[in-house]
Amino acid sequence: MAWRLLAFTVAFAAAACSGGGGGGPAGQPGPFAVTQIVPGDAAQNVPLTQEISVIFSRPVRGTTVHGQSFVVEAESGDQILGFRQVQPFNQNVVRFIPDNGYLPFAVHRVRINRDIQDQQGTPLDQEYTFEFQAEQAGPVLPTQQDVEDLGPLLRVGRHSHRMTLVPSLSRFLVTGGYGVDGQPALSTAENLIPVLRQSSILSSSLREGRAGHVQVLLQDGRILVAGGEASSNPFVPLASCEIFDPDPQVFAFSRVAPMNFARSFAHAVVLPDGRVFVSGGQGVDLSGVIFRADAEIYDPATDTWTVAPGVMAKGRSAHFSTLTPVGDVVIIGGTLGDPSATLFRAATGQFSAQIGTPFVEHFFAAATTLPDGRAFLASGVGTSAATIWSPQFGFLGGINSLVAERSFATATALQDGRVFIIGGFDLKAVPPLVHGTMDVFFPIGDTGKVFRVAGVDLPRPTSHHAAAVGPDGAVWLTGGIALNAGLPAHRQVTVIRPGD
C-alpha cells in the first residue's frame, strides 16, 4: 500500500529538555512537546539498523508508547517493527531499534501522535512527523562494462520472435518473428549457444511461419510452440501448434494438435500438473479482429486441447499470466480502455473476478514472475507505471514509475529479485523513439522501486526483441526493430551481465 511521498516538517518546541519541563508563564510548565530527533528530518543514507531517538520536553509515561502512537512506515506501506522503550536513566527519551532493519533505498516516515502522554497524563501538543531515507545497500546496477556487444550474431534479423533456454543443452531456441513488416512471418529457427557465442540456423524449420506466438518449456524438456500469426497485413492468426524435441536423436519440430481457436499474442503458463494454459490473444470472427476472452488447455500426454468452460469478463491480448501458490492462474492486463485482471481456478475450470484490479491497463507491458512468485508488470502502451501482484496483498503500485513509457520492452527477472527492463517504444515522446537504455526494478518490502541505469547504453536501440537469462546468469537480448517499421529487423545479440 504505497503512500505518496509528501514534504513534512517537524515543528520543534522551544521547551528545554529537562525532567521538570518548566518554562511557561508564571512558573507554569510549558507544553509537552518533542524537542529533538535523531536522525534529523530529511536525513539521507541512514544505516539500516540506525536507532531512532526522540527527546521530549518532560518525562514520558511509558505505557503510552506503542505501535499505534509511535509508527515507523516505509514509503512502500510496510510498517517497520522495533523495540521501543523509555530509558530508565532519562525518561524523556524514547528509543526505536528496528527488528529486521529498514528497507534499503526507501524513504521512511516516523509519526508520533498525541496518544503519547507525559507522566501527569498530558498528551503531546501536536502530532510530529519526520522522514529519513535508508542507505542505498543495493541494488547493484550494471555498468557499460557489463554490456557485451556481440553484433549481428543472429543469422536472420527478426522481431516479435520467441526465445527459450533449453536447460538440457544450455542454449537458446530462437523461433519465428518478422524479418520485415508487411512480409510473411519467418519459419526459421536458430540454435544460439552462449558459451561459444555462436548462432546457427536449425536444419529443422518451424512447420509454419509465425510471429507473436506462444513458446513454453514443458516439464519433460520439450518446447511447445503455439499460435501466433502468419502475417500482420493482412492479419492471419494461427491455431496450428508444434513441439520442438531437443533430444539429439530428434532435434526437430513436429506438428501436434492445433488449438481450437486461432490466436496471436496470447499468453501461456505451465500448470503444476504439466498441462499448458493459454489465454486470450488476438483472433478473428465475422466482425473482424477481436481480443479473445476464452482460454484452452493443452495436455502434452494426450496431445489434446480442451476449451476452458468459462470465459473472461473482458477479451485481452498482449497480457501476462502467472501461477498462484495453489496452482490457479492470475491473468493481468492486455485490455484496451480500462484496467482488468481475472483469476482462473484450476480446481473448477472457471474464471473468477475475485482478484482485484490493477491500476493501469498494461497492454504490451514488460512483465515477468519474480523469484518469490509475485507478478511484476511495467509500462505498456500509454503508461510508465509499475504494478506488483502478490497472493497476500493483491495489486500494489510500485513506489515510483519508470522515467518514460516502455511499450514492447522486456522484463527479465534475476534470482536476486532484480528485474532488468530493457528497450521498448516511447510513443508519448515527440517524436516517438525507441529506447537504447534500461531500468532496474528492485523489490522493497511488499512492492519495489524502479532505478534508471544512468550512463549505460545498448549497442543499438531496440523494441519487440526477446530476452532471457542464460546459463551464465546474464541477460541475453536478441533481435528487435527500429522505430521505422519498414526497416529490416535487427540481427543484434547483446549480453548484459548482472554486475558485481
C-alpha positions, 0 to 999 in steps of 0.5 A: 500500500504505497503512500505518496511521498509528501514534504513534512516538517517537524515543528520543534518546541522551544521547551528545554529538555529537562525532567521538570519541563518548566518554562511557561508563564508564571512558573507554569510548565510549558507544553509537552512537546518533542524537542529533538530527533535523531536522525534529523528530518530529511536525513539521507543514507541512514544505516539500516539498523540506525536507532531512532531517538526522540527527546521530549520536553518532560518525562514520558509515561511509558505505557503510552508508547506503542505501535499505534502512537509511535509508527515507523512506515516505509514509503512502500506501506510496510510498517517497520517493527522495533523495540521501543522503550523509555530509558530508565536513566532519562525518561524523556527519551524514547528509543526505536531499534528496528527488528529486521532493519529498514528497507534499503533505498526507501524513504521512511516516515516516523509519526508520533501522535498525541496518544503519547502522554507525559507522566501527569497524563498530558498528551503531546501538543501536536502530532510530529512527523519526520522522514529519513531515507535508508542507505542505498545497500543495493541494488547493484546496477550494471555498468557499460562494462557489463554490456557485451556487444556481440553484433549481428550474431543472429543469422536472420534479423527478426522481431516479435520472435520467441526465445527459450533456454533449453536447460538440457543443452544450455542454449537458446531456441530462437523461433519465428518473428518478422524479418520485415513488416508487411512480409510473411512471418519467418519459419526459421529457427536458430540454435544460439549457444552462449558459451561459444557465442555462436548462432546457427540456423536449425536444419529443422524449420518451424512447420509454419511461419509465425510471429507473436506466438506462444513458446513454453518449456514443458516439464519433460524438456520439450518446447511447445510452440503455439499460435501466433500469426502468419502475417500482420497485413493482412492479419492471419492468426494461427491455431496450428501448434508444434513441439520442438524435441531437443533430444539429439536423436530428434532435434526437430519440430513436429506438428501436434494438435492445433488449438481450437481457436486461432490466436496471436499474442496470447499468453501461456503458463505451465500448470503444476500438473504439466498441462499448458494454459493459454489465454486470450490473444488476438483472433478473428470472427465475422466482425473482424479482429477481436481480443479473445476472452476464452482460454484452452488447455493443452495436455502434452500426454494426450496431445489434446486441447480442451476449451476452458468452460468459462470465459473472461469478463473482458477479451485481452491480448498482449497480457501476462499470466502467472501461477498462484501458490495453489496452482490457479492462474492470475491473468493481468492486463492486455485490455484496451480502455480500462484496467482488468485482471481475472483469476482462473481456478484450476480446481473448477475450470472457471474464471473468477473476478475475485482478484482485484484490479490493477491500476493501469491497463498494461497492454504490451507491458514488460512483465515477468514472475519474480523469484518469490512468485509475485507478478511484476508488470511495467509500462505498456502502451500509454503508461510508465507505471509499475504494478506488483501482484502478490497472493497476500496483498493483491495489486500494489503500485510500485513506489515510483514509475519508470522515467518514460513509457516502455511499450514492447520492452522486456522484463527479465527477472534475476534470482536476486529479485532484480528485474532488468527492463530493457528497450521498448517504444516511447510513443508519448515522446515527440517524436516517438523513439525507441529506447537504447537504455534500461531500468532496474526494478528492485523489490522493497518490502511488499512492492519495489522501486524502479532505478534508471541505469544512468550512463549505460547504453545498448549497442543499438536501440531496440523494441519487440526483441526477446530476452532471457537469462542464460546459463551464465546468469546474464541477460541475453537480448536478441533481435528487435526493430527500429522505430521505422517499421519498414526497416529490416529487423535487427540481427543484434545479440547483446549480453548484459551481465548482472554486475558485481 
